[in-house]
Amino acid sequence: KGSIVGLDRFFDYTIRQYGVMMFKSNGNQGTSSTPYSTSPGNGYNMTCTGCYNAGKSADWADDKMASYSSYRNPVEGHEKPEVASPGDSIISTYRTSSPWVGTFGGTSSASPLTAGTATLMATVDMAIATRPEVVKSLLMASAWHNVEGDPVLSDKDGAGGVHTTAACTAVGEKQWELHKLTAASFTGGTFERTILCQAGDETRVVGLWFSVANSARTTDVLQMDLDLVVLDPAQNVVASSASSKNPFEIVSFVPWMTGPYTLRFQNQRFNNPDERLA
């Protein structure tokens, strides 16, 4: 736990090389002296899920993170978990005799709910089933249920609680793009896209890419680093995110006016011939 090892590199390689969706429980070390995320989820490309208790109130006010849910990032410094899902007292078919069902708890019961959401997303548009960068970015962008800490990104729930309806709606409304970037994609060191925003409608944007792990499972490197700045129609900065450790940038803002907003990705590092950006 707590660092990238060979098994993490194997999964990072598999996800990028073969375009498959893979998910990992973040670990149940939260109450220990070493509450780190656990392998094989310590890599950059796996989607890790923390666990929270769904209090069942209509406004989610009594939802809270499970104390055992791991939250300390790997020593490499990137954010784990990326999202959180309900995991306490989940009813499941797991017994070997009648009545066949029982309750199960832990990040191992939260992670399958994240995977299930991704599966439902793929039924809305099968094109994303082989585009794991898109799946992960949409899971994070739509996870606006803030269980704890900072509402954009925090230690224990990452980007927030997975919101299946919001994620599937984002897929159905084609609120995603996938670009294959080269050095020529950047003009003056920036790559820009424009999105239409509605005044007063809270907006979240995620830009996400994958690491490059070699087939021998000895290295796992982020070959690209982009910072994200959001500009309003008057070209004023309304949100920004700059991390050298994460393979993503995430922002949240409330547009003050309706119109085209610019997503400006600033090239800090680009060491590969090409990279995909979701």
N, C-alpha and C positions, 0 to 999 in steps of 0.2 A: 504494500500500500504506500501511496504518497510519492511515487516516482514512476517514470516511464521505463518499462523493462521489455524484454523480448516479446512477450505475449501482447502487450499494448501495441507494439510496432506491427505485429502480425495483423491485428485487426485494423489498424490505421491503413496498412498496405491494401488489405482486402477491400475495405470500403471505397478507397479511391480508385483502385485498379479495376474493380469489377462492378462498381456502381450499385452496391447493395446497401440497404438500410440496416443498421445494427444498433442495438440499444443495451445499456448496462445499468444495473442498480448501482448507486453511488457508494454503497457500503453502510453498515450499521455500527460505525465506530464513534458516533457522536458524543457519547458519554465517557469515552476513554481519554487517556492523556495524549493519544495520537489520532485525532478524528479525521484522518485523511480519506480521500477517495481511494477506491481499490481497483486493482487490475481485473480484467483487461480494459477498464474504462479510463485509465490515466492518460491515454493518448489524446490527440487533438481532434480526431474525426468521429469518435464514438459519441453518441448522445447519452449522457448520464442523467439519471433521475434521482432527486431527493424525495423524501417521504413526508407528507403532512397528514394530519388528522382532519377529515372532513366533518365539521361540526353540524352539518345539515341545516343550518339557517339559510333562509332564502337569499340573504345579502352577503353570505360567506363570512360574516363578521366574527364567528367563533372558530374559523379554521385556524390551525396552528401547526407549525412544524413539529414533527416527532423528535423528541430529545435525542434519540439514538441515530438519527440521520446524519451521515458523515458530511462534513462541510469544508474541511481544510483543503486548500488547493494543493496539487502536486508541487514538488520542489521546483519544477520548471516554471511555475508561476501562472499558468493559465487557469481559467475559471472552471471549477467543478463543484456542484453539478450545473448543467446548463438550464435545467427546468426541474419542476417538482410535480408530483401527482399524489392523489390520495393513496395511502398504503396501510393504514391502521384498520384492523378488523374487516378485511375484505373477504366476502363470501366466495368460496371457490370449491370446485370439485377436486378434492385432493386425497380423500380417504380411500382405503382399500376394502372397506366393507360398508354396509348400510349404516347410516343414511347417505353415504357417499360425499356429502358436502360438509364444510366447516369453515372457520374463519382463519385467516392467515394474515400476518403483519410483517412489515419491514420494507426496505427499499426494493427487495425482490418481488414484492407484490405491487409496488408503485410503478416500476419500470415497464411491466407488461401493459399497463394502461396507457403509457406514452406510446409504446409500440402499436397498440390497438388504434390509437388516434391517428398515427401515421398510416396505418392500413386503410382506415376510413377515408383519409385524405386522398389516397391513391385510387379509391373507388370513384371519387369525384372526377379525377383526371389521371388516367393511367400513365400519362407521360412522365409524371414525377416519381413513379415507382422505381425507375432506374436513375434518378437524379437526387441522390441523398443530400447534396448541398442545399437543394431547394427545400426538401423536407425539413431538414434541421433549421434552416433560416426561418421558415414559416412557423414551425413549432415555437421558436423563441419569440418571433414578432407578435404572435397571437396570444402568448402566455401573459396577458396583462393582469391576471389575478395575482395581486401582490400579497403573499402570505406573510412575509416578514421583511424587515430592512428596507433598503432602497428600492423604490418601485421599478427601476429600470434594470438593475443588476446588483445582486447581493450574495453573500456567502452561502446561505442555506437553501434558498429557493432559486438561485440563479436568476434567469429572466422572469421567473414567476411560475404560478401554477398553470399547467397545461389546460387550455380551453378548447375542447374538441369542436364545439360549434363555430367558434371564431376561426379556428384553423381551417376547417372544411369550407367555410364561407370565403376565406382568403384564397383558397385554391379555386373555388368555383368562379370567383370574380377576377381570376388571373392577376392577383396582386403580387406577382413574382416575375423575375427575369433571371436568366442564366446566360452569362457572357464568357466567352473564351478570350482572355486578355493576352496580348503580346506587348512588347515594349512600344510598338507603334500605336497601341490603344490610348496612350497617354499623351495629351497635348499640354505642354508646359508643366508636365509632372502630374496632371490630373486627368481623371476619367469621370465624365459627368452624365447623369441621367436626370430626366424631369418627370415628376409625378404631379397629378392634380390633387390638391387638398381642399377640404371644405372648412370654412371658418368655424371654429369652436369644436371641431371633431378631433378628439385626441388621436394622434398618429404615432405609430411606432415603425421604425425602419431598422432592419438588420442587413448588414453586408457581411457575407461569410464565405470562407474558402477553406481548403483542406491542406494538411501537411503532406510532405513527401517522405514516406518510409521506404527503405530499400527492401528488396526481396529477401536478403539475407537476415533481416530483422536486427541489424546492428546500428542503424541510424534512423532518425525521424525528425525532419527539419521543416520549419516554416520558411518556404522560399519566397513568400510574398508578405508584405506588411503594408496595409493601407489604413489611413486615417479617414474619418468621415466628417464632413461639414454639411449642414443643411442650410440653404439660403432661401429666404422668402422671395416673392415676386419683385420686391424692390432691392434684392441682392443683399439684404441684411442677414447676418448669421442668427439663426433661431435655435440651433442645437449642434453639438459636436461630440465626437468620441475619438479618443486616441489611446490605443493600447499596443504596446510592442510585444506583449506576451500572448494575447488571445488571437485565435484565427478568425476573429469576427469583430465588428464594431456594432454597437446598438445605441439608438437614441429614441427619445420620446419627446414630443412637443405638441402644443395645442396651436394650430394655425390661427393667426389673428385676422387673416383675410382669405377669401377664396381665390384660388388661382394656381399657377404652376410654381412648384417648389423645386429647387435644384439640389440633387444629391451629388456632392463633389467628393470623390474618392482621391485622396492625395497619396501619391506613390512614395513610400518611405524605403521600400526594399522590393526588388524584383529580380530574382536570381535564376529563374527558370525560363526556358523559351516561351512557355505559355502557362497560364493558370486560369482556372474557372472561378468566377465570382457569382454568387447567388445573391 
